[in-house]
Amino acid sequence: MHSRTILALRAALAAVLAGTLVTQGLVIPLLAAETARDYPEVASLRWPYTVLAIAVVVCVQVAIVCIWRLLGFVRSGTIFSPRAFVWVDRITWAVLVAVAILTGMFVHLSAIHAMPPAVFLFLTGGIVCGLALALLMAVMRALLVRATQLEEDLKEVI
């Protein structure tokens, strides 16, 4: 992979990371306050759901840091090593934790009949996309394991 491609991807990851920080610090608290004001019947959920939403964003940040680290492996030519598996596993676990949080929120809001259509779509989309990403990461990990084995076999032949 070209160094310009890695640099461009790192710039994009930095922009997404900056966006997540703004989301954590401003967007989520402001939306929670607005929702509590507009729907006083669920105002008691403001802080628990704010914390849970921020936790989901932390999971995204963990995945970004892991991808950043994997790009370092790519740049140094050591991506086909067992050390890379740990970072792929961390991405998978971060995604699964986010899916678990979103699923818990979905179940709870459904149980108390407090799920507006926009929240339903957001939670459903987050759960489905998260599960798809976790499955994709499992496939990517299997491919990385196989490529690492093939590289090791090739080193033995040469």
N, CA, C and O atoms as a DFTB+ gen file, in Angstrom:
632 C
 N C O
     1  1       0.855      -1.169       0.000
     2  2       0.000       0.000       0.000
     3  2       0.901       1.232       0.000
     4  3       1.894       1.293       0.724
     5  1       0.542       2.190      -0.809
     6  2       1.341       3.402      -0.932
     7  2       1.251       4.251       0.329
     8  3       0.228       4.274       1.014
     9  1       2.340       4.944       0.616
    10  2       2.359       5.783       1.816
    11  2       1.329       6.904       1.723
    12  3       0.802       7.341       2.746
    13  1       1.030       7.383       0.493
    14  2       0.009       8.422       0.339
    15  2      -1.376       7.888       0.707
    16  3      -2.192       8.603       1.288
    17  1      -1.625       6.648       0.369
    18  2      -2.911       6.032       0.709
    19  2      -3.044       5.902       2.223
    20  3      -4.095       6.202       2.789
    21  1      -1.979       5.456       2.870
    22  2      -1.996       5.327       4.332
    23  2      -2.168       6.694       4.975
    24  3      -2.928       6.838       5.933
    25  1      -1.473       7.693       4.459
    26  2      -1.596       9.052       4.988
    27  2      -3.025       9.578       4.816
    28  3      -3.576      10.196       5.727
    29  1      -3.618       9.332       3.650
    30  2      -4.993       9.780       3.409
    31  2      -5.968       9.071       4.354
    32  3      -6.890       9.692       4.882
    33  1      -5.760       7.792       4.557
    34  2      -6.635       7.056       5.461
    35  2      -6.465       7.543       6.895
    36  3      -7.443       7.671       7.631
    37  1      -5.243       7.810       7.285
    38  2      -5.019       8.340       8.637
    39  2      -5.655       9.721       8.807
    40  3      -6.178      10.036       9.876
    41  1      -5.612      10.533       7.772
    42  2      -6.264      11.846       7.840
    43  2      -7.781      11.674       7.994
    44  3      -8.418      12.383       8.773
    45  1      -8.344      10.733       7.249
    46  2      -9.777      10.468       7.364
    47  2     -10.118       9.943       8.758
    48  3     -11.120      10.346       9.347
    49  1      -9.291       9.050       9.281
    50  2      -9.526       8.525      10.630
    51  2      -9.426       9.631      11.674
    52  3     -10.203       9.657      12.629
    53  1      -8.483      10.536      11.501
    54  2      -8.344      11.667      12.434
    55  2      -9.581      12.556      12.379
    56  3     -10.048      13.039      13.410
    57  1     -10.111      12.772      11.179
    58  2     -11.324      13.584      11.041
    59  2     -12.512      12.897      11.715
    60  3     -13.304      13.547      12.398
    61  1     -12.634      11.590      11.522
    62  2     -13.724      10.854      12.169
    63  2     -13.548      10.888      13.684
    64  3     -14.521      11.063      14.418
    65  1     -12.326      10.723      14.152
    66  2     -12.066      10.774      15.588
    67  2     -12.433      12.148      16.157
    68  3     -13.023      12.239      17.233
    69  1     -12.083      13.205      15.436
    70  2     -12.456      14.556      15.875
    71  2     -13.983      14.692      15.920
    72  3     -14.536      15.296      16.840
    73  1     -14.646      14.127      14.925
    74  2     -16.110      14.159      14.908
    75  2     -16.718      13.415      16.076
    76  3     -17.731      13.841      16.630
    77  1     -16.105      12.304      16.453
    78  2     -16.633      11.555      17.595
    79  2     -16.447      12.332      18.897
    80  3     -17.285      12.252      19.796
    81  1     -15.357      13.077      18.996
    82  2     -15.131      13.886      20.199
    83  2     -16.179      14.995      20.311
    84  3     -16.681      15.279      21.399
    85  1     -16.500      15.615      19.177
    86  2     -17.548      16.641      19.170
    87  2     -18.893      16.004      19.515
    88  3     -19.687      16.580      20.259
    89  1     -19.141      14.827      18.975
    90  2     -20.387      14.122      19.263
    91  2     -20.504      13.820      20.747
    92  3     -21.563      14.020      21.343
    93  1     -19.421      13.339      21.346
    94  2     -19.441      13.029      22.780
    95  2     -19.629      14.271      23.634
    96  3     -20.418      14.267      24.579
    97  1     -18.918      15.313      23.308
    98  2     -18.908      16.495      24.160
    99  2     -20.068      17.445      23.958
   100  3     -20.471      18.136      24.894
   101  1     -20.614      17.492      22.748
   102  2     -21.660      18.470      22.455
   103  2     -22.973      17.846      21.989
   104  3     -24.027      18.088      22.576
   105  1     -22.901      17.054      20.944
   106  2     -24.116      16.591      20.278
   107  2     -24.966      15.709      21.191
   108  3     -26.157      15.967      21.370
   109  1     -24.367      14.680      21.762
   110  2     -25.141      13.757      22.600
   111  2     -25.752      14.472      23.806
   112  3     -26.947      14.309      24.048
   113  1     -24.985      15.260      24.577
   114  2     -25.618      15.966      25.700
   115  2     -26.716      16.936      25.272
   116  3     -27.738      17.046      25.949
   117  1     -26.517      17.646      24.147
   118  2     -27.545      18.579      23.681
   119  2     -28.810      17.848      23.242
   120  3     -29.920      18.282      23.553
   121  1     -28.645      16.747      22.525
   122  2     -29.816      15.965      22.114
   123  2     -30.539      15.372      23.315
   124  3     -31.769      15.341      23.352
   125  1     -29.779      14.905      24.292
   126  2     -30.398      14.347      25.498
   127  2     -31.192      15.418      26.244
   128  3     -32.300      15.156      26.712
   129  1     -30.634      16.612      26.355
   130  2     -31.333      17.704      27.040
   131  2     -32.604      18.099      26.282
   132  3     -33.650      18.332      26.888
   133  1     -32.503      18.170      24.969
   134  2     -33.666      18.522      24.151
   135  2     -34.755      17.461      24.252
   136  3     -35.938      17.786      24.361
   137  1     -34.360      16.209      24.215
   138  2     -35.333      15.114      24.327
   139  2     -36.005      15.127      25.692
   140  3     -37.217      14.935      25.790
   141  1     -35.225      15.351      26.744
   142  2     -35.796      15.404      28.096
   143  2     -36.780      16.560      28.234
   144  3     -37.790      16.445      28.928
   145  1     -36.481      17.670      27.571
   146  2     -37.371      18.822      27.619
   147  2     -38.657      18.570      26.814
   148  3     -39.751      18.919      27.256
   149  1     -38.510      17.965      25.639
   150  2     -39.668      17.731      24.768
   151  2     -40.529      16.560      25.214
   152  3     -41.733      16.544      24.958
   153  1     -39.931      15.588      25.873
   154  2     -40.654      14.391      26.321
   155  2     -40.405      14.185      27.821
   156  3     -39.590      13.346      28.203
   157  1     -41.093      14.934      28.656
   158  2     -40.840      14.848      30.101
   159  2     -41.111      13.462      30.683
   160  3     -40.581      13.126      31.742
   161  1     -41.928      12.652      30.006
   162  2     -42.214      11.308      30.520
   163  2     -40.979      10.396      30.492
   164  3     -40.945       9.388      31.198
   165  1     -39.979      10.735      29.694
   166  2     -38.744       9.941      29.663
   167  2     -37.532      10.762      30.112
   168  3     -36.390      10.376      29.864
   169  1     -37.781      11.873      30.760
   170  2     -36.681      12.736      31.210
   171  2     -35.748      12.019      32.179
   172  3     -34.563      12.343      32.252
   173  1     -36.272      11.049      32.922
   174  2     -35.420      10.316      33.872
   175  2     -34.375       9.458      33.165
   176  3     -33.405       9.026      33.787
   177  1     -34.564       9.210      31.878
   178  2     -33.602       8.406      31.112
   179  2     -32.474       9.246      30.507
   180  3     -31.559       8.709      29.882
   181  1     -32.546      10.561      30.699
   182  2     -31.574      11.443      30.074
   183  2     -30.138      11.025      30.372
   184  3     -29.372      10.794      29.436
   185  1     -29.751      10.921      31.622
   186  2     -28.350      10.659      31.960
   187  2     -27.932       9.222      31.689
   188  3     -26.840       9.011      31.161
   189  1     -28.752       8.213      32.026
   190  2     -28.325       6.849      31.684
   191  2     -28.124       6.659      30.172
   192  3     -27.168       6.018      29.737
   193  1     -29.032       7.222      29.393
   194  2     -28.910       7.059      27.950
   195  2     -27.798       7.927      27.370
   196  3     -27.204       7.569      26.353
   197  1     -27.514       9.048      27.994
   198  2     -26.372       9.864      27.571
   199  2     -25.077       9.080      27.771
   200  3     -24.214       9.055      26.893
   201  1     -24.952       8.441      28.932
   202  2     -23.758       7.643      29.218
   203  2     -23.649       6.473      28.235
   204  3     -22.564       6.186      27.728
   205  1     -24.758       5.809      27.969
   206  2     -24.733       4.671      27.039
   207  2     -24.373       5.126      25.621
   208  3     -23.602       4.458      24.932
   209  1     -24.924       6.249      25.191
   210  2     -24.601       6.757      23.852
   211  2     -23.122       7.118      23.756
   212  3     -22.474       6.847      22.746
   213  1     -22.597       7.729      24.809
   214  2     -21.170       8.062      24.817
   215  2     -20.333       6.786      24.809
   216  3     -19.274       6.752      24.182
   217  1     -20.786       5.743      25.491
   218  2     -20.067       4.462      25.489
   219  2     -20.021       3.860      24.083
   220  3     -19.009       3.280      23.689
   221  1     -21.106       3.995      23.331
   222  2     -21.108       3.503      21.951
   223  2     -20.064       4.264      21.129
   224  3     -19.347       3.670      20.324
   225  1     -19.987       5.566      21.335
   226  2     -19.004       6.376      20.611
   227  2     -17.581       5.981      21.033
   228  3     -16.674       5.976      20.200
   229  1     -17.378       5.656      22.301
   230  2     -16.060       5.186      22.756
   231  2     -15.683       3.904      22.010
   232  3     -14.524       3.718      21.640
   233  1     -16.648       3.034      21.793
   234  2     -16.377       1.804      21.033
   235  2     -15.899       2.140      19.620
   236  3     -14.986       1.495      19.104
   237  1     -16.507       3.136      19.000
   238  2     -16.073       3.583      17.672
   239  2     -14.647       4.120      17.756
   240  3     -13.829       3.849      16.877
   241  1     -14.347       4.874      18.801
   242  2     -12.999       5.425      18.962
   243  2     -11.967       4.322      19.149
   244  3     -10.863       4.407      18.610
   245  1     -12.313       3.295      19.904
   246  2     -11.401       2.153      20.086
   247  2     -11.115       1.512      18.732
   248  3      -9.966       1.197      18.422
   249  1     -12.152       1.320      17.932
   250  2     -11.958       0.722      16.604
   251  2     -11.061       1.600      15.732
   252  3     -10.221       1.084      14.996
   253  1     -11.230       2.904      15.807
   254  2     -10.394       3.817      15.017
   255  2      -8.927       3.695      15.429
   256  3      -8.043       3.639      14.574
   257  1      -8.672       3.653      16.722
   258  2      -7.291       3.511      17.203
   259  2      -6.703       2.186      16.731
   260  3      -5.535       2.131      16.345
   261  1      -7.484       1.134      16.758
   262  2      -7.004      -0.173      16.304
   263  2      -6.686      -0.162      14.806
   264  3      -5.685      -0.734      14.372
   265  1      -7.544       0.491      14.027
   266  2      -7.287       0.596      12.590
   267  2      -6.022       1.407      12.351
   268  3      -5.226       1.077      11.473
   269  1      -5.836       2.461      13.126
   270  2      -4.620       3.288      13.021
   271  2      -3.385       2.415      13.257
   272  3      -2.395       2.506      12.531
   273  1      -3.465       1.576      14.281
   274  2      -2.335       0.696      14.605
   275  2      -2.093      -0.313      13.486
   276  3      -0.948      -0.587      13.127
   277  1      -3.172      -0.863      12.940
   278  2      -3.021      -1.812      11.831
   279  2      -2.386      -1.145      10.618
   280  3      -1.632      -1.786       9.886
   281  1      -2.680       0.129      10.397
   282  2      -2.029       0.851       9.301
   283  2      -0.527       0.957       9.535
   284  3       0.256       0.953       8.585
   285  1      -0.129       1.050      10.789
   286  2       1.310       1.036      11.097
   287  2       1.951      -0.286      10.711
   288  3       3.072      -0.317      10.203
   289  1       1.230      -1.385      10.955
   290  2       1.726      -2.695      10.527
   291  2       1.848      -2.749       9.006
   292  3       2.827      -3.274       8.475
   293  1       0.855      -2.208       8.312
   294  2       0.878      -2.214       6.844
   295  2       2.072      -1.409       6.346
   296  3       2.803      -1.849       5.459
   297  1       2.261      -0.223       6.924
   298  2       3.358       0.647       6.496
   299  2       4.717      -0.006       6.706
   300  3       5.615       0.143       5.877
   301  1       4.870      -0.729       7.814
   302  2       6.164      -1.354       8.104
   303  2       6.312      -2.728       7.453
   304  3       7.370      -3.351       7.542
   305  1       5.251      -3.197       6.798
   306  2       5.328      -4.492       6.118
   307  2       5.203      -5.681       7.047
   308  3       5.609      -6.790       6.697
   309  1       4.641      -5.461       8.242
   310  2       4.524      -6.562       9.209
   311  2       3.072      -6.925       9.504
   312  3       2.771      -7.482      10.560
   313  1       2.177      -6.613       8.579
   314  2       0.762      -6.889       8.810
   315  2       0.500      -8.389       8.900
   316  3      -0.433      -8.816       9.579
   317  1       1.314      -9.186       8.223
   318  2       1.130     -10.640       8.248
   319  2       1.909     -11.242       9.407
   320  3       2.846     -12.016       9.217
   321  1       1.498     -10.867      10.608
   322  2       2.116     -11.404      11.806
   323  2       1.019     -11.637      12.841
   324  3      -0.011     -10.964      12.815
   325  1       1.229     -12.572      13.736
   326  2       0.225     -12.828      14.775
   327  2      -0.080     -11.609      15.648
   328  3      -1.150     -11.545      16.253
   329  1       0.838     -10.639      15.725
   330  2       0.583      -9.424      16.503
   331  2      -0.592      -8.633      15.949
   332  3      -1.279      -7.933      16.692
   333  1      -0.821      -8.741      14.654
   334  2      -1.928      -8.003      14.036
   335  2      -3.283      -8.580      14.437
   336  3      -4.283      -7.863      14.468
   337  1      -3.314      -9.875      14.742
   338  2      -4.586     -10.525      15.104
   339  2      -5.219      -9.855      16.321
   340  3      -6.440      -9.713      16.392
   341  1      -4.392      -9.448      17.270
   342  2      -4.891      -8.822      18.498
   343  2      -5.673      -7.549      18.168
   344  3      -6.722      -7.286      18.757
   345  1      -5.163      -6.778      17.238
   346  2      -5.807      -5.509      16.890
   347  2      -7.113      -5.753      16.140
   348  3      -8.085      -5.023      16.333
   349  1      -7.139      -6.764      15.295
   350  2      -8.380      -7.120      14.603
   351  2      -9.412      -7.616      15.626
   352  3     -10.592      -7.279      15.536
   353  1      -8.964      -8.408      16.583
   354  2      -9.862      -8.891      17.637
   355  2     -10.422      -7.728      18.454
   356  3     -11.595      -7.743      18.828
   357  1      -9.605      -6.738      18.728
   358  2     -10.075      -5.573      19.495
   359  2     -11.150      -4.803      18.735
   360  3     -12.113      -4.318      19.330
   361  1     -10.981      -4.693      17.424
   362  2     -12.012      -4.040      16.614
   363  2     -13.315      -4.821      16.724
   364  3     -14.381      -4.243      16.936
   365  1     -13.221      -6.130      16.578
   366  2     -14.416      -6.982      16.647
   367  2     -15.108      -6.832      17.993
   368  3     -16.328      -6.678      18.051
   369  1     -14.338      -6.877      19.078
   370  2     -14.935      -6.754      20.406
   371  2     -15.541      -5.372      20.633
   372  3     -16.596      -5.255      21.257
   373  1     -14.887      -4.327      20.136
   374  2     -15.439      -2.976      20.281
   375  2     -16.789      -2.880      19.566
   376  3     -17.737      -2.290      20.085
   377  1     -16.860      -3.460      18.384
   378  2     -18.120      -3.445      17.629
   379  2     -19.186      -4.253      18.364
   380  3     -20.334      -3.819      18.461
   381  1     -18.820      -5.416      18.878
   382  2     -19.798      -6.250      19.580
   383  2     -20.292      -5.592      20.868
   384  3     -21.465      -5.724      21.217
   385  1     -19.419      -4.891      21.571
   386  2     -19.852      -4.166      22.773
   387  2     -20.843      -3.068      22.378
   388  3     -21.863      -2.884      23.042
   389  1     -20.546      -2.340      21.300
   390  2     -21.467      -1.301      20.838
   391  2     -22.820      -1.909      20.458
   392  3     -23.867      -1.351      20.786
   393  1     -22.798      -3.046      19.769
   394  2     -24.045      -3.724      19.393
   395  2     -24.814      -4.157      20.641
   396  3     -26.038      -4.033      20.690
   397  1     -24.110      -4.656      21.635
   398  2     -24.779      -5.078      22.875
   399  2     -25.451      -3.888      23.557
   400  3     -26.580      -4.003      24.036
   401  1     -24.769      -2.755      23.601
   402  2     -25.353      -1.553      24.214
   403  2     -26.586      -1.111      23.431
   404  3     -27.629      -0.825      24.020
   405  1     -26.467      -1.056      22.107
   406  2     -27.597      -0.637      21.285
   407  2     -28.771      -1.603      21.417
   408  3     -29.928      -1.183      21.445
   409  1     -28.469      -2.893      21.497
   410  2     -29.530      -3.894      21.663
   411  2     -30.228      -3.716      23.007
   412  3     -31.454      -3.794      23.086
   413  1     -29.455      -3.477      24.060
   414  2     -30.044      -3.226      25.371
   415  2     -30.944      -2.001      25.365
   416  3     -32.028      -2.013      25.949
   417  1     -30.489      -0.944      24.701
   418  2     -31.303       0.259      24.590
   419  2     -32.594      -0.032      23.823
   420  3     -33.670       0.426      24.207
   421  1     -32.477      -0.785      22.752
   422  2     -33.640      -1.139      21.935
   423  2     -34.664      -1.922      22.753
   424  3     -35.856      -1.613      22.737
   425  1     -34.187      -2.933      23.461
   426  2     -35.084      -3.764      24.271
   427  2     -35.747      -2.926      25.356
   428  3     -36.956      -3.019      25.565
   429  1     -34.960      -2.111      26.044
   430  2     -35.519      -1.299      27.128
   431  2     -36.552      -0.305      26.611
   432  3     -37.645      -0.199      27.168
   433  1     -36.216       0.417      25.559
   434  2     -37.158       1.403      25.029
   435  2     -38.420       0.741      24.477
   436  3     -39.510       1.305      24.570
   437  1     -38.273      -0.447      23.907
   438  2     -39.448      -1.192      23.438
   439  2     -40.319      -1.606      24.620
   440  3     -41.545      -1.516      24.555
   441  1     -39.686      -2.056      25.692
   442  2     -40.430      -2.533      26.863
   443  2     -41.229      -1.419      27.530
   444  3     -42.323      -1.659      28.040
   445  1     -40.695      -0.217      27.527
   446  2     -41.412       0.890      28.176
   447  2     -42.225       1.709      27.173
   448  3     -42.798       2.739      27.527
   449  1     -42.272       1.248      25.924
   450  2     -43.059       1.898      24.861
   451  2     -42.647       3.360      24.686
   452  3     -43.494       4.252      24.637
   453  1     -41.359       3.588      24.594
   454  2     -40.836       4.949      24.446
   455  2     -39.850       5.019      23.293
   456  3     -38.737       5.527      23.434
   457  1     -40.285       4.492      22.134
   458  2     -39.368       4.477      21.003
   459  2     -39.967       5.235      19.817
   460  3     -40.777       4.687      19.070
   461  1     -39.561       6.503      19.648
   462  2     -39.996       7.245      18.465
   463  2     -39.417       6.603      17.205
   464  3     -38.415       5.893      17.280
   465  1     -40.035       6.844      16.050
   466  2     -39.558       6.222      14.799
   467  2     -38.087       6.496      14.493
   468  3     -37.383       5.599      14.027
   469  1     -37.615       7.700      14.742
   470  2     -36.212       8.020      14.442
   471  2     -35.275       7.196      15.316
   472  3     -34.246       6.720      14.838
   473  1     -35.615       7.024      16.582
   474  2     -34.782       6.228      17.486
   475  2     -34.824       4.759      17.062
   476  3     -33.805       4.070      17.081
   477  1     -36.014       4.289      16.680
   478  2     -36.148       2.914      16.199
   479  2     -35.225       2.673      15.002
   480  3     -34.508       1.673      14.948
   481  1     -35.254       3.593      14.058
   482  2     -34.405       3.443      12.865
   483  2     -32.924       3.507      13.225
   484  3     -32.129       2.717      12.716
   485  1     -32.549       4.435      14.095
   486  2     -31.148       4.568      14.495
   487  2     -30.665       3.298      15.186
   488  3     -29.610       2.765      14.844
   489  1     -31.426       2.820      16.144
   490  2     -31.001       1.630      16.890
   491  2     -30.985       0.391      16.002
   492  3     -30.041      -0.398      16.051
   493  1     -32.027       0.219      15.192
   494  2     -32.072      -0.934      14.292
   495  2     -30.907      -0.881      13.300
   496  3     -30.233      -1.886      13.071
   497  1     -30.679       0.278      12.723
   498  2     -29.564       0.434      11.786
   499  2     -28.224       0.183      12.448
   500  3     -27.356      -0.473      11.871
   501  1     -28.049       0.700      13.649
   502  2     -26.796       0.490      14.378
   503  2     -26.554      -0.967      14.699
   504  3     -25.432      -1.459      14.583
   505  1     -27.616      -1.665      15.108
   506  2     -27.480      -3.084      15.439
   507  2     -27.155      -3.898      14.193
   508  3     -26.234      -4.715      14.204
   509  1     -27.908      -3.677      13.122
   510  2     -27.690      -4.446      11.890
   511  2     -26.312      -4.151      11.298
   512  3     -25.585      -5.072      10.925
   513  1     -25.954      -2.870      11.211
   514  2     -24.635      -2.507      10.664
   515  2     -23.504      -3.021      11.551
   516  3     -22.476      -3.479      11.051
   517  1     -23.695      -2.945      12.863
   518  2     -22.680      -3.439      13.787
   519  2     -22.467      -4.939      13.653
   520  3     -21.331      -5.414      13.633
   521  1     -23.566      -5.680      13.562
   522  2     -23.432      -7.135      13.384
   523  2     -22.761      -7.469      12.054
   524  3     -21.926      -8.371      11.982
   525  1     -23.129      -6.739      11.007
   526  2     -22.490      -6.961       9.706
   527  2     -20.994      -6.657       9.782
   528  3     -20.180      -7.394       9.225
   529  1     -20.637      -5.587      10.461
   530  2     -19.220      -5.235      10.612
   531  2     -18.471      -6.284      11.425
   532  3     -17.340      -6.638      11.090
   533  1     -19.094      -6.786      12.497
   534  2     -18.446      -7.827      13.310
   535  2     -18.221      -9.087      12.481
   536  3     -17.168      -9.717      12.580
   537  1     -19.198      -9.453      11.674
   538  2     -19.031     -10.626      10.805
   539  2     -17.954     -10.385       9.748
   540  3     -17.165     -11.280       9.443
   541  1     -17.926      -9.187       9.197
   542  2     -16.883      -8.833       8.229
   543  2     -15.505      -8.924       8.871
   544  3     -14.559      -9.419       8.258
   545  1     -15.395      -8.444      10.107
   546  2     -14.105      -8.520      10.797
   547  2     -13.696      -9.969      11.056
   548  3     -12.510     -10.297      11.006
   549  1     -14.673     -10.838      11.331
   550  2     -14.353     -12.258      11.513
   551  2     -13.803     -12.844      10.219
   552  3     -12.845     -13.617      10.241
   553  1     -14.404     -12.479       9.098
   554  2     -13.910     -12.949       7.798
   555  2     -12.525     -12.380       7.527
   556  3     -11.634     -13.098       7.074
   557  1     -12.342     -11.093       7.804
   558  2     -11.041     -10.464       7.568
   559  2      -9.954     -11.080       8.448
   560  3      -8.810     -11.230       8.019
   561  1     -10.314     -11.429       9.665
   562  2      -9.345     -12.069      10.550
   563  2      -8.949     -13.433      10.002
   564  3      -7.772     -13.794      10.013
   565  1      -9.935     -14.192       9.520
   566  2      -9.633     -15.507       8.942
   567  2      -8.726     -15.358       7.720
   568  3      -7.808     -16.155       7.523
   569  1      -8.981     -14.352       6.913
   570  2      -8.111     -14.106       5.756
   571  2      -6.712     -13.700       6.191
   572  3      -5.726     -14.119       5.583
   573  1      -6.618     -12.886       7.239
   574  2      -5.314     -12.477       7.750
   575  2      -4.542     -13.675       8.300
   576  3      -3.338     -13.800       8.076
   577  1      -5.233     -14.546       9.013
   578  2      -4.585     -15.756       9.538
   579  2      -4.053     -16.597       8.388
   580  3      -2.911     -17.058       8.424
   581  1      -4.885     -16.799       7.362
   582  2      -4.474     -17.622       6.217
   583  2      -3.302     -16.987       5.475
   584  3      -2.352     -17.678       5.107
   585  1      -3.365     -15.670       5.252
   586  2      -2.277     -14.978       4.569
   587  2      -0.984     -15.050       5.370
   588  3       0.099     -15.187       4.801
   589  1      -1.099     -14.958       6.688
   590  2       0.083     -15.062       7.551
   591  2       0.700     -16.450       7.443
   592  3       1.921     -16.589       7.373
   593  1      -0.145     -17.473       7.430
   594  2       0.359     -18.848       7.280
   595  2       1.038     -19.032       5.933
   596  3       2.101     -19.648       5.848
   597  1       0.434     -18.503       4.886
   598  2       1.024     -18.623       3.559
   599  2       2.356     -17.878       3.473
   600  3       3.296     -18.359       2.840
   601  1       2.440     -16.724       4.099
   602  2       3.694     -15.975       4.079
   603  2       4.791     -16.735       4.815
   604  3       5.934     -16.782       4.361
   605  1       4.435     -17.335       5.961
   606  2       5.402     -18.132       6.717
   607  2       5.859     -19.342       5.910
   608  3       7.043     -19.677       5.903
   609  1       4.919     -19.994       5.233
   610  2       5.274     -21.122       4.376
   611  2       6.192     -20.687       3.240
   612  3       7.134     -21.396       2.889
   613  1       5.916     -19.529       2.672
   614  2       6.733     -19.028       1.577
   615  2       8.141     -18.696       2.062
   616  3       9.111     -18.929       1.340
   617  1       8.267     -18.158       3.267
   618  2       9.594     -17.870       3.826
   619  2      10.401     -19.139       3.991
   620  3      11.613     -19.135       3.773
   621  1       9.748     -20.228       4.373
   622  2      10.446     -21.502       4.554
   623  2      10.937     -22.045       3.216
   624  3      12.012     -22.640       3.145
   625  1      10.160     -21.845       2.163
   626  2      10.546     -22.337       0.835
   627  2      11.723     -21.534       0.303
   628  3      12.628     -22.091      -0.318
   629  1      11.714     -20.250       0.541
   630  2      12.792     -19.399       0.031
   631  2      13.955     -19.531       0.949
   632  3      14.991     -18.904       0.726
